[in-house]
Amino acid sequence: ELGTYDKSRRMGVELAFEQYLFDGALGFNESFTYLKAEKFDCKDKTAGICLGEKEWSAVPYTYDWKATLGAAINVSTFVEITDAAVSIWLQNSIYGNQNVYATQMSVSKGNGQATEQNPLKFDVVQLDDTKLKPYIISDFGVSVGLNKGMGVVTVGIKNLFDTFYYDYYNNDRSAVVNENRFVIGRGRTVFVEGTFRY
């Protein structure tokens, strides 16, 4: 069936660091992830039949890399609050190039030049490694820990700067499902969440 892969592989590396200053009053965190996700698939398909050699190529909708940079201030070290720990934090996530799905579309009818034995082919997009540009998402929040961390309530804003980005993008007009469609990422969102440990 068109669009299935014989096998896939993922190779990458992830680094993460944390620093705490002033007896834990100020904290920083950083991380970097590189991922090479590839599929083993036929380079040239017509009606689901492999006409050429198979090769490794990028898996659609995956990111080449992701980096994070965050900071948090523990307000409780400056102001004594009975049975509560207050933390103000900012977390930035930088998403690297996203691989866009691209393929050749076969046309066996329409202009009279193509036949079933010799179908007309053209690239839906110019290159198979077409990518969406990187973008940054910043989240901001205030977390309150109650009863020595047994319960935590967080109020915050996701995508603080209302960054416009594509969460999904398919540029393949020949696809049976979700052809030539995109999903815009979620804009600025206010959230409230709570956790309880027992």
N, C-alpha and C positions, 0 to 999 in steps of 0.2 A: 504494500500500500504506500502511496506517495506520502512522503513526509516522515516516515519511520526510520530509525537509525539502527544499524546492526549492533553497535556498542558505543559507549561514551567513556571519557576519562576526565578526571579533574586533578590538576596539579597546582600546588600553591604554597604560600607561606604566610604566617600570621605573627605579628609582633605586638606586644602590649606592655605598657609601662604605667606605673602609678607613682606619684610623689606626694608626700604630706609635709607641710611646714607649720611651724608655730604650734607644736603639740597637737597636730591634727585639725587646727582651725581652718587651714586652707589646703585644699587638695586639688591635684591635677591628674588627668588620665589621658593617655594617647594610645592609639592603635593603628596598625596598617595591615591590610590584608590584600594579597595579590592572588588571583585565581585565574588559571587557564583552563577553561572548560571546553572540551572538544568532542565532536561526534565523528564517527566513522561511517560515511555515507557515500552514496553514488554521486559522482560529479555531474552526470548527465542522465536524466530520467525522462521517459516519455510514457504517459499512461501507466505509471507505476512500474515500468520495466527499466532495469538498469542497462544503459547502452554504453557506458564507459567504465573507466577504472574507479575504484573507491579510494577516498582519501580522507585525511583528518581536516576538519574545519571547525570554526567557532560555533558553539551552541547558542542559538538565538536567545535573546532576552536575559543574558547574563552580563554581569559587570566585570571589567578587567581588574578593577581594584576598588577598595573602599578604605577611607581613613577617618578616624574620629579624633576629636580634641575636646576635652571637657574640663570644667572647673567647678568647684563647690566650696562654699563658705559655711562652716558650722557656727551659726549664730550663738549657739548655747555656750561656746567657750568665752564669749564676750559678755553675754547677758545671762544671768542665772534664771532659768525657767523651771519651776517645780514640776518634776515628773514628765518633762517634755524636752525633746531635742529638735531644734529647728535648723534646717539646712536649705540654703538657696543655691541652685545649680543651673548651669548652662552647658548643654551638650551639642556639639556640632558634628555632623556626619557629612563627609564629602564622598559622593559616589562617582566613580570613574566612568570611562566610556562604556555605554551599553551597546551590545551587539544587536543590530537590527536584522530581522529575518529578510533575506533576499534570495531570489532564485531565478531561474529562467522559466518563461512561460511558453508552452508549445501551442501553436495554432495550426490546426489541420484544415480549417475552412475559413472563408472570408474573402481573400483577395485572389484566389485561383492559382497562386504560385506554389502553395504548399500541398503536399499529399501525405497520406498516412505513412508511406515509406520514407518520405523526406519532409518532415514537418518544419514549418517556419519557426524559428526560435529567436527570442530577443530577451535581453536582460531587463528585468523589472526595475532594478536599480543598477547603477553603473558598476559597483563592486560588491562582492560578497562580504567584504569586511566593513561595510558602511556602519558607522557608529553614531550614537547620540552623544552630545557633549556632556561633560561632567557638570554636576550641580551640587550645591551645599544646602543642607537642611539643618536649621538651628531650633532646638527645643529648650524651653526655659520653664523652671518650676520651683515651687517651695514645698518641701517635705517636712512633715511634723511627726516625729516618733513619740509614741505614748507608752507609758508604763515600761520604761527601759527597753524600748524597741519591740514590745509585744504587738503593738499595732502601729501602722504607718499610714498617714493620709497625705496624699500629694495633690496639689492643684497646680496646673501648668498650662502652657501653650505649646502645641506642636507646630512646626513650620512657622516660627515666630515672625520671620520677615516675608512670609507669604510668597515663597519662591515658586515660580512656575516651572514645572518639569513634567516629562512623560513617564508614567509608571509602566507603560506597555506601549509598544509601537510595532505594527506589522505592515510592512510596505509591499507585501506580496499580493498583487491583484489576482493571481491565479489560485490562491488558497480557497478551499471549499468553505472553511470556517474562519471567521474573523479576518477576511481579506481586506487589505488596505484600511485598517482601523487603528485607533490609538485610544489610550486611556490616560487622561490627565491626572497627575498626582494630586493628592489631597492638599488643599490650601490651609491657611491658618485655622487651627482648631483648638478650642479650649477644652480641657479635660479635667476630670476629678476621679481619682482612684484610691482605693484603700486595700491594705493587706492586714491580716491578723494571724499571728503565730500562736499555736497552742501545743 
